[in-house]
Amino acid sequence: MNSTPTDLPGGTWTLGDRTVSRFGYGAMQLAGPRVMGPPKDHDAAIAVLRAAVASGITHIDTAETYGPRAVNDLIREALHPYADELFLATKVGGRRDADGGWPAARRPDELRAQIDDNLDQLGVDTLDLVHLRLGNAEGPVAEDVTQAMTTLLDLQQQGLIRHLGVSNATADQVAQARSMAPIVSVQNMYTLANRWDDALIDELATDGIAYIPFFPLGGFSPLQTDALSAVATRLGATPMSVALAWLLQRSPNIFLIPGTSSARHLHENIAGAGIELSEDDLRNLDRVGG
């Protein structure tokens, strides 16, 4: 599918050897309830994927565990054959159980099977970017990444993976992964209210490594939510718009992957992320994080 590039909030930045839009699209919400099963509205899911590409988005984030497989299948149906500039990022390191849980799956045989599944479902010979998902559903967990990274490096050398990243990782795990291989991105939970990765983001920016936050409105206390809403009201914007705009202005290496199952909401997110925050706005929002 061809894309029609437009000016998106944040412009572009480099992921590995590719220049992609900093405003991307996270496909997780296309799956059914609790990220299980097919979408409620198949045609709407196809439409939002095509709308994302038509808007100039060149970075789509997915995973075989979304559905499972349902979201990868939608991406292939909607967008294959892929435009040359489209960059697909996926994740390995976990699976889904019958209860909808997200247990770890990081043994060498499990990782190899997940890479094969992603290749088959997306219809590609090489995956643009594979994030090694660490920790668990509660967040990062201190653990050694040597075996998992060694497995992915072997698959990269076989030509099945172009670029590697880590997700849900501690700063120590990021450092360990970087000591083993070139890492092009880190995907962690980070919001205006939860800024434990501030130092890591600055370090990665200096080294030209992307940082991709997920759940941009996650973890806000009621007081923080009220403070964010006050800024949004003064600007005539939604809290989500202000949160996305703040992330883009926080650091040039931050990429956005807000998800939605609605083309209308997708366009609202794009417009909202383009809000220009003043120095006073940024100071007020920094106090939310503090």
Order of alpha helices (4+ residues) and beta strands (2+ residues): beta-beta-beta-alpha-beta-alpha-beta-alpha-beta-alpha-beta-alpha-beta-alpha-beta-alpha-alpha-alpha-alpha
